[in-house]
């Protein structure tokens, strides 16, 4: 479909119509380091901490890790740099970027922005839970710590907290306010500055906790489970699980990388930056798994049962019981949840900034007004998610509560559709030279490889994730 290709340069479309006008320059990241840390901070989130360890344990440990690394180095890098290239080439937010690429696809931006709009409220609710656990561990709550604390008392603590109509709302508001406060500071003074502080702290905490766990007696069984591939356990589901984790982990199909790409300087290499982001994200996922899986094998009475649970149950029920058995578990648990808080905050900042960018550029609002609107949206949808464990627990669809419904719609339905659409638009309706040259592939031998990945491989993989999300339970 070369005759349908579109050029964003000069606002003219090769299809014969007028494209979007060139946006006014806006303040972006001041350095490559700032961009990489902010983008890596977006990628490093709760998915690395409660989804990857669970998948690694469920699908054969070392073999799923091997699949994850290989897919990141191939499939993941391609989609990541494509989104960054779209953002930098158009200089627009995720709502306007697709209209700038091709005037027929301006509508597609509304699907893209719907993803962070749905995700950030319930994500902030979970962030509020993390804040509560930090307080509980530092305070030494008897249901989580002490001789009488068990998995059952940990379950009671979590159930009592989430069922309370006011406590979760309070901690959710704290987390949401912290997120918006950073975004209010702008790209340079808010996002970039906090990323340069939080990401090194995040790395230091993660490495310290990993070393601490590895020094514990009996941690070796968990290490072997994680790192030694058992090829007899390889199945199609293993590959699909690794692919799904990669997709969510790299913040793909959320509009984030397009938004951050629009803030990226022209003299910064997209390819090198994308590789660094992927390496940071993969390294953190690996370190997180090395903290969680060996600690469970070392200190849980039934490790297979503990790691067979995912999501809130793993992080907020099973792990506190494990920390209680660790020497100095009160402080180790507190540090772990501080680590989780940093990871969750850097991700929620990128989600909020994506929405704020759309409001500012399309409705010409000031940053503080846009931030207040997003905060209001977060409070409305986040309150529904929070109360879904208590007074609104009766609202269910196919056994899913409100938070699970929001998560399912955004992660299992919208995100794969957005990823498929992005590849189809970039691969078939836009002059491929636009984004390839932006990435820096003009004379690169991998040019054809990228084209094949974007046009054929990526859409098929995304379709597999979509189908599995609709009809299968991983």
C-alpha positions in Angstrom: 0.0 0.0 0.0 2.9 2.3 -0.8 0.5 4.6 -2.6 -1.4 5.3 0.6 1.7 6.4 2.5 1.7 9.5 4.4 4.3 12.1 5.3 4.1 14.3 8.4 6.9 16.6 7.2 5.7 20.1 6.5 2.1 19.2 7.3 1.5 17.7 3.9 0.2 14.2 3.3 1.2 12.1 0.4 -2.4 11.1 0.0 -3.1 14.6 -1.1 -4.7 16.1 2.0 -3.5 18.4 4.7 -2.0 16.8 7.8 -1.9 18.2 11.3 -0.1 21.5 11.7 3.4 21.4 13.3 3.0 21.7 17.0 4.5 24.5 19.0 7.8 23.5 20.6 7.3 22.4 24.2 9.8 21.7 26.9 11.2 18.2 26.8 13.8 16.1 28.6 17.1 18.0 29.0 19.2 14.9 28.5 19.3 11.4 27.2 19.7 10.2 30.8 16.6 12.0 31.8 14.6 10.4 29.0 15.9 6.9 29.7 15.3 7.1 33.4 11.8 8.5 33.0 10.9 5.9 30.4 12.5 3.1 32.3 10.6 4.3 35.4 7.4 4.0 33.5 8.3 0.4 32.4 9.4 -0.6 35.9 6.2 -1.0 37.8 3.9 -3.4 39.7 3.9 -5.9 36.8 7.6 -6.6 37.4 6.9 -7.2 41.1 3.8 -9.3 41.3 3.3 -10.7 37.8 6.7 -11.7 36.6 7.7 -13.7 39.6 4.4 -15.5 39.5 4.7 -16.3 35.8 8.4 -17.4 36.2 7.4 -19.8 39.0 4.2 -21.1 37.2 5.7 -21.6 33.7 9.0 -23.3 34.5 11.2 -20.6 36.0 14.3 -20.6 33.8 12.6 -21.4 30.6 10.1 -18.5 30.9 13.0 -16.3 31.8 14.9 -17.4 28.7 11.8 -16.7 26.5 11.3 -13.3 28.1 14.9 -12.2 27.5 14.8 -13.4 23.8 11.4 -11.8 23.2 12.6 -8.5 24.7 15.7 -8.5 22.5 13.6 -9.0 19.4 9.9 -8.3 19.5 9.9 -5.9 22.5 12.7 -3.5 21.2 10.9 -3.2 17.9 7.6 -2.0 19.3 9.2 0.1 21.9 11.3 2.1 19.5 8.4 2.4 17.0 6.3 4.1 19.6 9.1 6.5 20.6 9.8 7.2 16.9 6.1 8.1 16.3 6.2 10.5 19.2 9.4 12.2 18.3 8.6 12.4 14.5 5.2 14.0 15.0 6.0 16.0 18.1 2.5 15.3 19.3 0.7 13.6 22.2 -0.8 10.2 21.6 -4.2 11.6 20.6 -2.7 13.8 17.9 0.2 11.6 16.7 -1.9 9.3 14.6 -3.8 12.1 12.9 -0.4 13.6 12.1 0.8 10.3 10.6 -2.4 9.8 8.5 -5.5 12.0 8.6 -7.8 8.9 8.3 -6.6 7.6 11.7 -7.0 10.6 13.9 -9.8 8.6 15.6 -7.4 5.9 16.7 -5.8 8.3 19.2 -9.0 8.1 21.3 -8.5 4.4 21.7 -4.9 5.0 22.8 -5.7 7.6 25.4 -8.5 5.4 26.8 -5.9 3.0 28.1 -4.2 5.3 30.6 -7.5 6.9 31.5 -8.8 3.5 32.6 -5.5 2.2 34.2 -4.3 5.1 36.3 -7.2 5.3 38.7 -7.2 1.7 39.8 -3.4 1.6 39.6 -3.4 4.4 42.1 -5.7 2.5 44.4 -3.2 -0.3 44.5 -0.5 2.3 45.1 -2.5 3.4 48.1 -2.4 -0.2 49.4 1.4 -0.1 49.1 1.5 3.1 51.2 -0.7 1.4 53.9 1.7 -1.6 54.0 4.7 0.7 54.4 3.0 2.3 57.4 1.9 -1.1 58.8 5.4 -2.6 58.6 7.1 0.4 60.1 4.5 0.4 62.9 4.9 -3.3 63.4 1.2 -4.4 63.0 0.6 -7.6 64.9 -1.4 -9.2 62.1 1.6 -8.9 59.8 4.5 -9.3 62.2 5.3 -11.3 65.4 4.9 -14.9 66.5 1.2 -15.0 65.9 1.4 -13.6 62.4 0.7 -16.2 59.6 -0.6 -16.2 56.1 -4.1 -16.4 57.6 -3.6 -13.3 59.7 -2.0 -11.5 56.7 -5.2 -12.4 54.7 -7.3 -11.0 57.5 -5.3 -7.7 57.5 -5.7 -7.3 53.8 -9.4 -8.2 53.8 -10.2 -5.8 56.7 -8.3 -3.0 55.1 -9.7 -3.3 51.6 -13.3 -3.8 52.9 -13.1 -0.6 55.0 -14.8 2.2 53.0 -12.5 5.0 54.3 -8.9 3.8 54.8 -8.3 2.7 51.2 -9.7 6.0 50.0 -7.4 7.9 52.2 -4.2 6.1 51.1 -5.4 6.1 47.5 -5.7 9.9 47.8 -2.2 10.2 49.2 -0.8 8.2 46.3 -2.8 10.0 43.7 -1.8 13.4 45.1 1.9 12.4 45.1 1.6 11.4 41.5 -0.1 14.6 40.3 2.2 16.8 42.4 5.2 15.4 40.4 3.5 15.9 37.0 2.5 19.4 38.1 6.2 20.3 38.2 6.4 19.7 34.4 8.6 17.4 32.3 12.0 18.8 33.4 11.4 20.0 37.0 8.9 17.3 37.8 9.2 14.0 35.9 12.9 14.2 34.9 14.0 15.4 38.3 12.1 12.8 40.3 13.2 10.1 37.9 16.8 10.9 38.5 16.2 10.6 42.2 13.8 7.6 42.4 15.4 5.3 39.8 18.9 5.1 41.5 17.1 4.7 44.9 14.9 2.0 43.3 18.0 0.2 42.0 19.9 0.4 45.3 16.9 -0.9 47.3 16.4 -3.8 44.9 20.0 -4.8 44.8 20.2 -4.7 48.6 17.1 -6.8 49.1 18.3 -9.3 46.5 21.7 -9.7 48.2 20.0 -10.0 51.6 17.6 -12.8 50.3 20.4 -14.7 48.5 22.4 -14.7 51.8 19.6 -16.5 53.6 19.8 -20.3 54.2 17.8 -22.5 51.8 17.4 -19.7 49.2 19.3 -21.9 46.7 16.2 -23.9 45.7 14.4 -20.7 44.6 17.5 -19.6 42.7 17.6 -22.9 40.8 13.9 -22.7 40.1 14.3 -19.3 38.6 17.6 -19.6 36.6 17.9 -23.2 35.4 15.7 -23.8 32.3 13.8 -27.0 32.1 13.1 -27.4 28.4 10.6 -30.2 29.1 8.3 -27.6 30.6 8.3 -25.4 27.5 4.8 -25.0 26.0 2.9 -22.5 23.8 1.5 -21.1 27.0 5.0 -20.5 28.3 5.8 -18.4 25.2 2.5 -16.6 25.4 3.0 -15.8 29.1 6.5 -14.4 28.5 5.1 -12.3 25.5 2.3 -11.0 27.6 4.6 -10.0 30.5 6.9 -8.2 28.0 4.0 -6.4 26.4 2.7 -5.0 29.8 6.1 -4.5 31.3 7.5 -2.2 28.6 4.6 0.2 28.9 3.6 -0.5 25.3 0.2 0.5 23.8 -0.5 3.0 26.6 0.5 6.2 24.8 3.3 6.7 27.2 6.2 6.1 24.9 4.6 8.2 22.2 4.3 11.0 24.7 7.8 10.7 26.1 9.1 10.4 22.6 7.6 13.7 21.7 9.7 15.2 24.5 12.9 13.5 23.3 15.7 15.6 21.8 16.5 15.0 18.1 20.2 14.2 18.7 19.4 11.3 21.1 19.5 7.8 19.5 16.1 6.2 19.7 17.6 2.7 19.2 20.2 3.0 21.9 17.7 4.6 24.3 15.2 1.8 23.6 17.8 -0.8 24.3 18.7 0.8 27.6 15.1 1.1 28.6 14.5 -2.6 27.8 17.7 -3.6 29.7 16.7 -1.6 32.8 13.2 -3.1 32.8 14.4 -6.6 32.3 17.1 -6.3 34.9 14.5 -5.0 37.4 12.1 -7.8 36.6 14.9 -10.3 37.1 16.0 -8.7 40.4 12.4 -8.6 41.6 12.0 -12.3 40.9 15.3 -13.0 42.6 14.0 -11.3 45.7 10.6 -12.9 45.8 11.0 -16.5 44.6 14.1 -17.5 46.7 12.6 -15.9 49.8 9.4 -17.8 49.4 11.3 -21.1 48.9 13.4 -20.3 51.9 10.8 -19.2 54.4 7.4 -20.4 53.3 6.0 -23.6 54.6 4.4 -24.4 51.3 6.3 -22.5 48.6 4.5 -24.0 45.6 1.1 -22.8 47.1 2.5 -19.4 47.8 3.9 -18.8 44.3 0.8 -20.2 42.6 -1.0 -17.0 43.5 -0.6 -13.8 41.5 -1.6 -10.2 41.9 -2.7 -8.8 45.3 -2.6 -12.2 47.0 1.1 -12.7 46.2 2.3 -9.2 47.3 -0.2 -8.3 50.0 -0.8 -11.7 51.6 1.9 -14.3 50.9 5.0 -12.0 51.0 4.2 -10.3 54.3 4.1 -13.8 55.9 7.5 -14.6 54.3 9.0 -11.3 55.6 7.8 -12.1 59.0 10.0 -15.2 59.0 13.1 -13.3 57.8 15.6 -12.0 60.3 14.8 -8.4 60.7 11.7 -9.0 58.7 9.9 -5.9 59.9 12.4 -3.6 58.4 13.0 -5.8 55.3 9.3 -5.8 54.7 9.1 -2.0 55.1 12.0 -1.5 52.6 10.4 -3.9 50.2 7.2 -1.9 50.1 9.1 1.3 49.8 10.7 -0.3 46.7 7.2 -1.2 45.4 6.1 2.4 46.1 8.9 3.9 44.1 8.2 1.5 41.2 4.4 2.2 41.3 5.0 6.0 41.5 7.3 6.2 38.5 4.7 4.2 36.4 1.7 6.3 37.6 3.6 9.5 36.8 4.0 8.5 33.2 0.3 7.5 32.9 -0.9 10.8 34.3 1.6 12.8 32.1 0.2 11.0 29.0 -3.4 12.3 29.8 -2.1 15.7 30.8 -0.3 16.1 27.5 -3.5 15.4 25.6 -5.5 17.9 27.6 -2.8 20.6 27.2 -2.1 20.2 23.5 -5.7 19.6 22.3 -7.6 21.9 24.6 -4.9 24.4 25.2 -5.2 24.2 29.0 -2.5 25.2 31.5 -0.6 22.3 33.1 -2.2 22.9 36.6 -5.7 22.9 35.1 -5.0 19.7 33.3 -3.6 18.1 36.4 -6.7 19.0 38.4 -8.9 17.5 35.7 -6.9 14.3 35.8 -6.9 14.2 39.6 -10.7 14.6 39.5 -11.0 11.7 37.0 -8.7 9.6 39.1 -10.8 10.3 42.2 -14.1 9.3 40.5 -12.9 6.1 38.9 -10.5 5.2 41.6 -13.2 5.5 44.3 -15.3 3.0 42.4 -12.3 0.6 42.3 -11.6 1.1 45.9 -15.1 0.6 47.1 -15.4 -2.5 44.9 -13.9 -4.5 47.7 -16.4 -3.2 50.2 -19.7 -1.5 49.8 -19.7 -2.0 46.0 -18.5 -5.6 46.2 -21.9 -6.7 44.8 -21.1 -5.1 41.5 -19.5 -8.0 39.5 -19.3 -9.2 35.9 -18.5 -12.9 35.5 -17.1 -13.0 39.0 -14.9 -9.9 38.5 -15.1 -6.9 40.9 -14.8 -3.3 39.7 -11.0 -3.1 39.9 -10.7 -6.4 38.0 -13.1 -5.2 35.4 -11.1 -2.1 34.7 -7.9 -4.1 34.6 -9.4 -6.7 32.2 -10.8 -4.1 29.8 -7.5 -2.1 29.7 -4.9 -4.8 29.8 -6.6 -7.8 28.0 -8.7 -6.0 25.5 -7.7 -2.4 24.7 -3.9 -2.7 24.9 -3.6 -5.5 22.4 -6.1 -3.7 20.0 -4.0 -0.5 20.3 -0.8 -2.4 19.6 -2.2 -4.2 16.6 -3.6 -0.9 15.3 -0.3 0.9 15.8 1.6 -1.7 13.8 -1.0 -1.8 11.0 -1.0 2.0 10.7 2.8 2.3 10.8 3.4 -0.7 8.7 0.8 -0.3 5.9 -0.6 3.2 5.8 2.5 5.3 6.5 5.7 5.6 4.5 7.9 3.2 6.5 10.9 5.5 5.8 9.4 8.1 8.2 9.7 6.0 11.4 12.7 4.0 10.2 14.7 7.1 9.5 13.6 8.6 12.8 14.9 5.4 14.5 18.2 5.7 12.6 17.8 2.7 10.2 18.4 4.5 6.9 21.5 2.4 6.2 21.2 -0.1 8.9 21.0 -3.8 7.8 18.2 -4.4 10.3 15.9 -2.2 8.3 14.1 -5.1 6.6 13.9 -7.0 9.9 12.1 -4.1 11.6 9.7 -3.9 8.7 8.9 -7.6 8.9 8.4 -7.3 12.7 6.1 -4.3 12.5 4.1 -5.5 9.5 3.7 -9.2 10.2 5.2 -10.7 13.4 4.0 -8.0 16.0 0.4 -7.9 14.8 0.1 -11.7 15.0 1.7 -11.8 18.4 -0.7 -9.1 19.7 -3.6 -11.0 18.2 -2.5 -14.1 20.2 -2.4 -12.0 23.4 -5.9 -10.6 22.6 -7.4 -14.0 22.0 -5.8 -15.5 25.1 -7.1 -12.5 27.1 -10.6 -13.1 25.8 -10.8 -16.9 25.9 -8.0 -18.2 28.1 -6.8 -17.8 31.7 -3.0 -17.6 32.0 
